Amino acid sequence: MRGNARNKMGCAVVAVWLLLVVSPQVLAESVVAEADLKAIQLVIDGQILAFKSDDYNAAYAFAAPNVKQAFPTVDIFINMVKSGYEPLYRPASYFFGRSMLSEGEVYQELIISDATRQLWQVIYTLNQQQDQSWKVSNVLMYPYQGTSA
């Protein structure tokens, strides 16, 4: 990994750790503005709705440039989502958990119930683009093992 990529990955790991472990009082300094939070949740809702309705072009439109670079076509992107993120691709239900801002990135937690009613914790990372829109730059998913705010 190059130095800049390693530093960015390190920041992401720390931010996720903070989101999962540190008390809400400590996170108060990293609060996401209400308008941004609403916009971010609309992006996530929009992408999940697009997945559920098989509107793959719409789902792909929510992806940030780094994701589109790694998955350069809609078909490649959707195949990755179907194979690696099935609970997110076809959630039975979900709700938003905690969110935090770190170095210009927003980390938004979702708790998802899949078709078998297993719970998953999903951490979306979103970046604001030059046109002020928010795009999904990363998604981490884990079996749910904790509590959410």
N, C-alpha and C positions, 0 to 999 in steps of 0.2 A: 504494500500500500504506500502511496506517496504521502508525504508529511501532511499536506492539507487535508487529504481524504481521511487520514488517521485521526487528525485533530477533530474533524467534523464528526466522525464515528464516535470518538471519545465524548464529545459534547452530547450527542444523542443518547449514549448509554447513561451518562450522568443525569440527563433530563428525564429519561424513563425511570431511572432509580428514584429520583426525587418524586416523580408522580406516584410511584408505587409505595414508597417507604416513608418519606418525610411527612411530618405533621402539617395540617392545613395552615397553621399560623406561619410557618416558615415559607410556605408557598404564596402567601398573601402579596409579596413583593413581585411575583411573576404572574399576576392576574391578567387574564385576557379581557380586553375591553368588550363591553356588552355587544356593541355593534359587530365587532369582529367575531365574537362567539356565535352570534346568530347566523352570520354569513358562513362560517365554518360548518356549523351544523346543517345548514341548507345544502352545502356541497356534499357532505357525507350522506345525508338523506337522499339527495339527488342521485348519487352514484349507486347506492343500495337499491333504490327504486328502479334505476336503469338495469341493474343486474337482474332483479326479480322479473322485469318485463322483457328480458332478452334484447334490450336496446343497447347493443354493444358499442355502437358509435358514441352514444351519449355517455356511457360509463367511461369510455376511453377519454372523452373530452375533459373529464375531471382530473386526469393524470397530469402531473407536473412534467416539465421538459426532461428531467433526469429519468423518469419512469418511461417516457416515450422513447428515450434514447436506448434504454435497456430492453424495451419491448417495442420494436419499431413499427409493428402493425397491430391493428385491432385484433386479428385472429391470434397472434402470439400472446398478446396481453390477456385476452379472455381465457385462453388455454391455461395460462399461468394461474389466473384467479380460480378457475374451476378445479385445477389439480392441487393447488396449495392453500386455498382459502374457501373451501366449500361452505363452512358456516357463514361466512360473510357474503358469499355468492347467493345463498338461499337461506337467509335467516328466518326462523319462525317468528322471532321478535327480537327487539333490541332497545336499549335505552342509553342515553348519554350519561357518562360519569364525570370524573374530574377533567379539568383542562389546565394547561399552564403554557406560559410563553417563555422561551429561552432562546436568546440570540437570534431573534427574528422568526423563529419557528414556533408553531403552536402544536402542542401535543394534546390530543383529545382522546379520552378513554371511552370505549363503548363496551357494554356487557351484552353479549349476544346469546340467545338460546337457539340451538340448531333444531333440525327436524326430530332428533331423538330426545330433545329437551336438555341436552348437555349444555352447560354454560361455558362461554369463552370470553376472555378479556382481550380486547383489540385496542391497540394504541395506534391511532392515525397521526402522522406528521404532515402538517400542511405549511406551505410557504405562500406568502403574498407575492403576486407577480407584478410586473411593471404597470399593468393596466388596473391594478388594485384588486383583481380577482384572487381568490384562494384556490390552490391546486394541491392535490394529494401527492406528496413526495415519497412517502414510505408508509408501510403498514406492518405492524408486528402483531402476532396472534398467539395466545397462550391458553391452555385450559384454565378456566377460572378457579382460583384458589383463595380468594380474599374477599374483602368487603369493598364496596364502592360508596363514594359520597353521594 
